[in-house]
Amino acid sequence: MPVAVVPKNELTEMGWEVHPQGLRELLLRLTREYHVPELHVTENGAAFADVPDPDGRVSDPRRVDYFRRHLQELHAALERGAPVRSYYAWSLLDNWEWAHGFDRRFGLFRVDYDTQARVPKDSAWWYREVATTNEIPDGLPSIDLRRVP
C-alpha cells in the first residue's frame, strides 16, 4: 500500500500532519471502547510561523483554521455521544519547545522574547469569540482586533 504524501499546507511548523478528523475518531473510540465517564482535551494546537506586521498585528489564519476544524470535529464527537467536558487550546503563550527552543510558536499570544511583551494574535480574538458565544465562527470576529477590552 503506497504512503500518501501530505501537502505542505497541511503540515505544521513541527512537520506534523493536520488531521482534525483524528480528534473526532479518537474521542469516539475512547467513548466506545473504554466507556469513559468524561473526556478532557488538554493540549490541542499547532505551531505556525506568524510574525507581526508593521502595525504589530499578528495574523495567523492557519492557526484559526486549525482550531476551527478541530472544534468542529470535537462538536461532531459530542453529537455522537462523546462525553467531552473541556477543551484547552495549546497554548496561551508562545513558549519554549524542548526540541526546538523558542523557534516554534504555538501561542494564542505572541511573546517578544527580548522584551517579554505579549501581543494577542488573531487566533486569540477568534478563540475569545468561541469561548464567549459558545459558537464556532467561520471568520474572524467582527470586533476591532486592535482594541483590548
N, C-alpha and C positions, 0 to 999 in steps of 0.2 A: 504494500500500500504506500503510495507516494506521500511525502510530507508536504503539507500546504505551506506556502510562504506567506507570511503575514505582511500586508502592505505597511510601509514605513509610517503612514499616518495613523496606524492602529497600534503603534508601539509607544511606550512612554520613554522618557529620557533614560530610564534604567534599562531599556531594552525589553521591557515586559509587555506582553500582548494585552491589549484592551479587549476584554470579552465579558461584557456586562451580563450576558445570559448565564454565565457561570455562577454568578451570585444567586440568581433565582434557582438554578438547578441544585446548588449546594444547600440552600435553605430548605428546599422541598425534600431533598434526600435526607437531611438531618431530621426533619419532621417525620418523614415516612419510616425510616429505618431505625431511628433511635428514640422516637416518641418523646422528644424533649419538651418540657413544660413551657420553656421560653427560650428565645434566641436574642443575642445582642451582637450587633455588628460594631466592633470597637475600633477598627482601623481600616478605612476604605478610602483610597485616594491615589493620586498619580503625580509623578514628577514631570514637569514640562518646563522648557526654557521660557521664562517670562521675565521681561525687563521693563523697567519704567519707560514711558515715552517722555519727550522733553518737558511735559507738564507734570510728570510724576505719576500719572495714572498707569496702572499695571493691568493691561488687557490680557486675559488668559482664557480665550474661548474654548480651547481644547479641554481645560480642567472643568469648565462649566458643563461642556458636553459630556465629559466623563461622569460627573456627578449626576446629571440629568438622566442619562441612560441607566446608570446603576440604581438610582432611586426608582425609576420606572420598573425595573426588573424586581426590585425589592417589593414594590407595591403589588406586582403580579403574584409574587410568592405569598404575600399577605392574603390576597383574594382567594388563593387556593388553600389557605389554612395554616400557613407557616406562622408560628407564634412569635413573630418578631416584636420585641418590646422597645428596642432602642437602636439608633444608628449614629455613629460618630464619624465625621469626616476626618481623614488624615491629611494634613494636620492643621492645627490652628496657625502655627507659625513655621516659616522656613527654619530648618534646624540642621544639626549635624547628622549625617548619614554615615554609619560605621564604615562602609566600604568606599565611600566617595567624599567624605568630609563635607564641606559646605558647597560642593559643586552641584548638587541636585536639590531642587526646590519643590517641596510638596505643599507648602503652606497656603492657607487662605489669605494670610498676611505676609507680605514680602518684608524680610528683615534686611536692613542695610547693616552688614556685619561690622563696618567701620564705625558707624555712629549709633548702632542699635535702634535706629528709627524703624517703626513698623508702619507699613502702608497697606491698607486693605486693597486686595486685588478685586477685580470684577467678580471673581468667584465668591469672595466674602459677601458682597452685596447680594448676589444671587442666592447663596445659602441662607442668608438672613431672611430673604423673602420666603424661602421654603419653610424655615423654622417659625416664622410669624403667621403665615397664612395656612400652613399645612397643605399646601398645593405645590405642584412641580411646574413652574412657569416654563414656557417654551423659549423665551428670550431673557435678556437681562431685565430686571425690574424697572418699571417706569418711574424711577426716582432719580434725583440728581446724584449721580455716583460720586461727585466731588464733595458732597456735604456729609459730614459725620454728625448724626443727630446727637 
